[in-house]
Amino acid sequence: MQGLRDAATAGENPIGRILIAAMATGFLALLVAAGAAAYVIQQGNRHTDWVIHTYRVEAVLVEARRLAEQQETARRGYMLAGTRNFLDSFERAHNALVPRIAELRRLTTDNPRQRAPMRAVIERLAALDLVQRETNTLVQQGRGAEALRRFRADSGLMRMQKLRDVFDGMAREERRLLAIRDTEQAANRRAFSIVMAVAALLFVLVAIVSFLTVRRYTRDLQRSRTALARLNATLEEQVKERTADLALANEEIQRFAYIVSHDLRSPLVNVMGFTAELSAATGPLAALIDRAEAEAPQIVTEEARLAAREDLPEAIGFIRTSTAKMDRLINAILKLSREGRRVLAPEMIALDQLVEQITDSIRHVIDDRGVTLTIERPMPVIVSDRIALEQILSNLIENATKYRHPTRAAEVHVFAQETPGRVIVAVRDNGRGIDPRDHQRVFDLFRRSGQQDQPGEGIGLAHVRALAYRLGGTISVESQLGEGATFFLSLPPTLSIESA
């Protein structure tokens, strides 16, 4: 007993809870660190994309400005020299400038502060291009002096200066955005460093707590092992003693049930015998009343007439009904008692063949009740007691055909499946079902569920459960009212000789 108390004390030790809490804290810190890292990486990627975007805008701005300058330079060279090379340079610069302006417009659409300058660039470039092409046309027509005069009057230098100012303003806006994004990226890096430092601190604390807990657990485990060794030294003897006590108690219960059933039967037989004599005496008594009514009706009272013709036969009928019921109950107790004393004989049984034999034996009942019964094949082969297993399945199948639903055709389905270490045999019906509150009580002796419109004393399922336990198995039910029921018989694949 001291060893059991030591083992119980070790089981109540909070070390397990501490370890679980430490592991949970470490895991939570890991999740937080991973989440923070993912968030910072995401933010870093986003800022990197925006920085790249800003650099791209600046690059396109520089390229567009260069091409505009090149276009204006080519125009001036063409006015002064009049050679074809300058005109070709002008066209090349213009053709390269158009997609750059389109790209610059696309890149700055997301920034409201760049939209007005962008419109100004487009308008100034369009106006400048128109003036440039007019002077180029005049030069092509041999009117270079007029083209030069228009150039001086139009002040192309001022146009270019204003365009440069717009480009410079757009470049300053991009540099401002770049500074803001660099600041945000630096803040993200600092936040990530703080989160990682906190996570690392949590990891260190968890490691320290876990180490100290494991040390304490190791000491407690050593004490528990010592207590367990002492317990194991006497456990086998205790198990043998308890098994012998249980076997003796079981035999005593079976013997008591057998003796009680026999003792109850003796007075019951007397009651049934004297009831038969009373029943036989009612005939002459009724005849005497009839004769008295015919010869001297004044001596026959109404009470005597009712007692002889109605009250006495009715009372004898009630006594016979009650004694017959008690006789059936005593027979059921004797049956359970004998079943507990019978030696089980394990043998190899093909479940599908056994179910088929059972259905053939009650085929007349199945046909009379209009039940459709199906057997799902193949079924496993097990080693068990044939008689007990046949009694179990016969009871389950007959019950499935008995408690039918009043509005639908009765169907019964028998199937089996193998699970690790067990074989499950199921009997499913579409009958009226069992209230979930009665799922356990239906297996009790003399207990029934639902409307009592079928013959029976509430013994069958109690017998089934007792047989299932003897076979090393269990019996259970799943059901809802109005939705049918499924009984599950769980058995070991092989019934050992020891358990038999």
N, C-alpha and C positions, 0 to 999 in steps of 0.2 A: 504493500500500500504506500510505503514511503517513496518507492520508485515511481509510482503513478503520480503522486503529488509533485515530485520533482519534474516529471515530464510535463505535467499540466502547467507548472510554474514557468518552464521554459517556453511553452506554447503561448503563454500570455505576455511574454517579453515584448516590449514595443520596438525592438530592433528592426523587425521587418517593416514596420510603419516608417521608421526613420530612414531606412534604406530607400523605400519607395518614394518618400518625400524628397530625399536628396537626388534620386534619379530623375524625379519629375522636375525638380528645380533646374538640374543640369540640362535636361531636355528642353525645358522652357527657355533657358538662356541660349541654347543652341538655335532654337527656332527664332528667338528675337534677333540674335546675331545674323542668322541667315536672312531673315526678313529685312533687317537694316542693310545688310550687304546688297541684297537684291534691289532695295529701293535706291540706295546710293548709286549702284551701278546703272540703274535705269535713269536716274536723274543725271548722272555723269554722261551717259550716252546722249541724253536729250540736250544737255548743255554743249556737248561736243558737236552734235549736229547743228545747233544754232551757231556755234563759233565757226564751223566750216561754212555754214550758210553766209555768215557775215563776211568771212574772207572771200567767198565766191562773189558776193555783191561788190566788194571793193575791187576785186580783180576785173569784173565786168565793167565797173565804172572807169577804171584806168584804161582798159582796152577801148571802151567807147569814146573816151576823151581823146585818146591817141588817134583813133580813126577819124574823128571829127577834125582834129588838128591837121592830120595828113590830107584829108579831103580839101580843107581850106588852103593848105600849102600848095597842093597840086593845082588848084584853081588859079592861085596867084602866079605860079610858074607858067601856066598855060597862057595867061594874059601877057606876061613879059616876053616869053620866048616863042610862044605859038607853036611849039613842037607837039607831035602826037603823043610822045611818051608821057607828058604831063596829063593829057586828057585820059589816057589809059590808067594812070595812077589814080586819078580822080574817081573813075568808075570802080576800080578795084576797092578803093577805100569805102565808097558808098555801099557797094554790094556786101562788104564785110560788116559795115556799121548797122545795117538794117536788122540782121538776126541778133546782134548784140543788144540793140535797143529793146527788141522783143523779149530777150532773155532777162534784161534788167527790169523790165516792167513786170514780168512774171515773178521774179525773185523779191520784189519790193511790194507786192500786192498785200501781204500780210501785215505791213507796217503802215498805219494811217498817216504817220508823219512824213512818209516818203511819197505819198500819192500825189500831192500838189506839186512838189519839185519834179516828179516824173512827168506829169502833164506839161510842165514848163519846158522840160528838155525836149519832149516830142514836138511841142509847138515851135520852139526856137530852131530845132534842127530842120523842121519842114520849111520854115520861112527862109532859113539860110540856104537850104538846098535849092529853093526856087530862085533866089538871087544868084546863086553860083551858076545855075544852069543857064540863066539869061546872059550872064557875061561870057560863058563858054560858047553860047550860040553866036554872040556878036563876033567873037574872035574867029569862029569857024567861017563866018561870012566876010572876013577880012576887015572888020570894023573894030580893030583893036583899040584905036584911040577913044572911040565912044565907050567901049567896055571899060577902059581904065577910068574914064571920066565918071561913069556910073559907080564904079567901085569906090572912088573917092567921095562921091556924093552920098552913097549909101552907108559909109562908115562901117565896113565889114569888120574892122578891128574891134569896134564897140560890141557888135553882135557876138563875136567870139569870146570877148571878155565876160559878157553876161552869161554865156553858156558855161564858161569855166567856173563862174561863181556858183551856178546851180549845181554843177558837178561837185565842187568843193563842199557845198552844204550837205549834199547827200552823203559824201564820204565822212563828214564830221558826225552825222547821225549814226552811221554804221559803227564808227569808232566808239560813240557813246554806248550803243547797244553791246558792243564787245566788252567794254569795261564793266557794264552791269552783269553780263553773263559770267565774266571771270570772277566777279565778287560772289555770285551765287554758287559757282562751282567750288570756290574756296570754302564757303560756309558748309556745303555738303560734305566736303572732305573732313572738316573739323567735326561735324556731327557724326560721321562714320567712325572717326577715331575715338570719340567719346563712347559711342555704343560698343565698339569692340573692346575698349578698356573696361567698361562695366561688365560685359560678358566674360572677359578674361578673369575679372575679379570674382564673379559668381562661380566660374569653373574652379578657381583655386579654393574658394570656400567649400564648394560641394566636394571637392577632392579631399579636403581636410576632414570634413564631417564624415564622409564615407570611410576614410581610413580609420578614424577613431571608432566608428560604429562597427566596422568589420573586426577590429581588434576585440571589442567587447563581445561581439557575436561569437568570435572564435572561442573565447573563454567560456561563454555560456554553452556553446555547442559541445565543448569538451565535457562540461559537467553533465549535459544531457546525455551524451554518449555513455558516460559512466553509469548514470541512472538507468539508461536503456539496457545496458549490459546486465545490470542487476535484475531488471524486470524480465529480460529474456531468459535468465537462468531459471525462473519459476513459471514462465508463461505457459510452456507446454504442459506442465502438470496442472495448471489452473484450467487450461482448455479441456483437458481430459476429464477433470472433475466436473466442469460445467456441462460438458456433453453427456456424461453419464447421468447427471442430475436431470437434464432436459429429457433424455430418453426415458428415465424412470417416471418423470412427471407425465410424459405423453402416454406411456403405458397405463399409468394410474387413471388418467382422464378417460382413455378408451375403455378401461375396465369399468369405471364408474358409469359411463354412458350405457354400456351393455347391461350392467346390473340394474340400473334405474329403469331402462326400457323394459326389461323383463318384469321387474317389480310393478311397474305401471300396468303392464298387460294383464296381470292376474286380476285385479279389481275390475279392469275394463271388460274382461271376459265375463265376469259375474254380472256386471251391469247389462251387457249385451244379452246374456242368457235370460235374466229376469225380464228385460224389456221384451224379448220374444214371447215369454210366457204371458206378460201383460197384454201384448198384442193379440195373442191367441184367445185370451179371456174376454176381449172386447166383443168377439162374435156372439158367444152365448149370452152375454149381458145385453147386447142390443136385441137379440131375439126375445129375451125375457121382457124387455121394455115393450117390444111390439105386441107380445101376447097379453101383457097387462093392459095396454091401451085398448086391445080388442075385447077383453073380457071384463075388466074393471077399470075403465078410464079414470074414475074418480080418485084412484089411489096413486096415479102417476103424475107427479108434479113436473112443471116446466124445467126446473133445475135438474131433476133426475134425467129427463129426456135429453137435455143439452149435454149433460156430463157423459151419458152413455154413447151418444151419437156423434158429438163434435169435440168436446173438450178433451176427453180421454184419448181418442185416436190422434188428435193434434199434438198433445203432449208427448205421446209415445213416438210420433214422427220426429219431433224436435230432438228427443233423446237419441233416437237412432242416427239422425244426421250428425249430432255432436260426437257420439261414440265412433262413428265411421271416420270422421275427421281426425279424432284423436288417434285412432288406429293407424291412419296414414302417417301422422306425424311420428308416432312411435316407430313405424317401419322405416321412416326416413332416418331417424336417429340411429337405428340398428344398422342401416345401410352404411352410414358414414362411419360408424364404429368398426364394422367389418372391413370397410375399405382401408381404414388406417392400420389394420392388422395384417392385411394381405401383403405378401412378399412380392415386390415388383420384379419383373423378368425382362430386362432390356433385350431388345432385338432390333434388327435393321428393318426400318419401315419406310416404304415409298409413300409419301404423303398424298400424292395424287390418286394412287390406287386405293388408299384407305378412305379418302373422301368419296371416291366413286362407289365403294362398297357401302358406305353409310347411306348415300343418296339412293342406291338401289334398294336398300332395306326399308326405307321410308317413302318409296316412290308413290305408293297409294295415297299417302298423306299429302305429298307435294302436289299430285294431280288433283286430288279432291279440293285442295285450297286454291288451285289455279295459279301456282307459283312457277316462275321461270328461274331455274337454278343453273348457273354457269360455273365451271371450274377452270381457272387460269392455269395452264400448263406451260412449261414443266414446273414441278415443285421439288424442293430438296428432299434428299433421303436422310433420315435421322435415325439415331439409335435410342429407343425409348421403350416404355411399357405399352404394348399394343392395346390391352384391355382398357387401361386408364385413358389413353389418348382417344380411343374410340368413344368412350363414354363422354369425354369432354366435347369432342366435335359433334357428336350426335345431339347433345343437348343444345349447343350453340346453333346448329343448323335448324333443328326443329323449332327453337324459339324464333329464329329469323323468319320462318314460314308462318308462325302463329300470329304474331302481333303486326298485322297488316294495316296499311293506311286505307281508310274507307273510300277514297276517291281515285285511287290509281292502282294499276295492275301490280301485283307483288313480284319483286325481283330480288334474288339472292345471288351474291357473287362471293366465291371462295378463292383466295389466292394466298401465296406465301412468298417470303423473300428472306435472303440470308444477309445478316449483318455480322460484323466481327464478333465472334464468340456466341452468337445467338441465331435462332431461327424464329421468324415471326410468321404465325399463321393468322389470317384475318378472315372474318365472316362479316360481310357487309350486306345490309338490306335497305330497302327504301320504305320501310314501314312507318309507324306513327312516332317513333323516336322515344327518347328517355329524357326527362328533365335533368339538366346538369346538376341540380341539387341532389338527385338520386343516384348519381353515377357510382357512389361507393356503397350505398345502402342496399342496392339490388343484389350484392354478393353476400349479404348477411342472411343468416338462417331465418326462415319464415318471414322475410321482408320482400314486399313487391312494390312496384311503382306504377303509377298511372291508373287508368280505369280497370277495375277487376272484372272483366267480361270474358276471361278465358279460364279454363280449369287449371288448377295448380295450387300448391301450398307454399310457394316461395322457398323451395328446397333445391331446385336444379342448379342455380348459379352458385349457391353456397357449396354444393357438391363439386361443381366445376373448379371453384377456387381451391378447395381442399386437395383435389387431384392434381391441379397445376402446381401447388406447392410441393407435393410429394415427388413430382417429376422434375423438381429444381427450377420451375418456371413461375411466371406471373400471368395474371389475366387483368385486362383493363378494357374500358369502353370509351368511345368518343361518339357523342350524339347530341342532337338538338331536337326539341319537340317538333313533330311534323316533318322532319328531314331524314328519318331513318337512323340507323345505328350501325357502328362497326366495332366488333369485339376483337381484340388483339391478344393472341396467346403467344407469349414469349417463352421459348424453351431452349435449353442447351442442345447443341448438335449431338452430343453423346451423353447419355445418362450413365454416370459412373456407378460401379457396383457398390461403392461405399454409401452413396446417397440412396441407392435402392434398398 
